[in-house]
Amino acid sequence: MIELSEPDRSTLESLLRRRQLVATHARRIRVVLLAADGMRSTDIAQALGLAVENGVPGLEELPRSGRTDHAVPAAKRERIIQLAMSPPPAGRSRWTTRLLARAVGVGNAAVGRILRASNLKPHLTRTYKVSRDPKFVEKVEDVVGLYLDPPTHAVVLSVDEKTSIQALERTQLPLPLRQGRASRHTHDYKRHGVVDLYAALEIATGQVTHQCTESHTARDFLGFMRKVVRAYPGRELHVVLDNSSSHATDEVRAWLDAHPLVHFHFTPTSASWLNQVEGFFGILGKQSLSKTDFPSKKALRTHIQNYMASWNRNPTPFSWTKPADAIIKSHKRMIDAICDTVH
């Protein structure tokens, strides 16, 4: 017999009146209340439908109904993980949970849980490009050295061209932004030609010298460099460039020989991300060129000119923080990973 105080009895009885009480919890409360009333154990078991004929094992939880496909054996889990990281079946671009489920013989949901637990995402891809330049280390140290420790009394410029900027005009007028509704424009457009943009970003100040052209030949590049030299009269210029063929023609070399204050520093091949002006081009694309209609190339040039004037009134320099040795170590890890990967 169980001795039960009145407050405890009152609490247990109030718990039984709850609609969301778990069934097993409610059954145990009834056992306690009946035992406190003096009922024998066998009578309580009979009244509540409890199995006591099995002795001590009868106290264990009974098998429950429900799905069991989540209980995937370790061998199958490992098989799913290895398949997800292997080439997909012929005619497929990637593994899906349904393909993996059919290949291994388990449910789709179970495959999804295993992939999430293993942090595997076959539906996602990222791009990469590793430089194979034999002078990678030398060029990285040179360019990053200019960013982190620029020469005294010299100007460091990051120069590149953004080619084939399209003058696009939507076929219908855009609908403006409204409360609760995004701005809208048609998916189709008219093409009015392309413009090439040269830009020289001054590393220390963020000032940009630019020029729009109809093409991006070596002659166009030299024309822009003459403008850059005029913008910094009598100054020593260290110019960071990519490996475009228009940057190293005989005509360009002859011009360099005639301008000893101008020094070119080339980024490694397939590593134009080292050129800081690429970051500026990204900002230009997002803040100025996207979602804008241009009825002509002249309108596009005027738009770019207005943006450049606005930028130079309050220029923002970029702060380079990654040292050369960290870039070189990361590059080596990528090369090693490519060499070790089995395709």
Secondary structure, DSSP 8 states (H G I E B T S, - for coil): -----HHHHHHHHHHHT-TT--HHHHHHHHHHHHHHTT--HHHHHHHHT---TT-GGGGS-----S--TT---HHHHHHHHHHHTS---TT-SS--HHHHHHHHTS-HHHHHHHHHHTT--TT----------TTHHHHHHHHHHHHHS--TTEEEEEEEEEEEEEEEEESS--B--BTTB--B--S-EEEEEEEEEEEEEETTT--EEEEEES---HHHHHHHHHHHHHHSTT-EEEEEE---GGGSSHHHHHHHHH-TTEEEEE--TT-GGGSTHHHHHHHHIIIIITT---SSHHHHHHHHHHHHHHHHHS---------HHHHHHHHHHHHHHHHH---
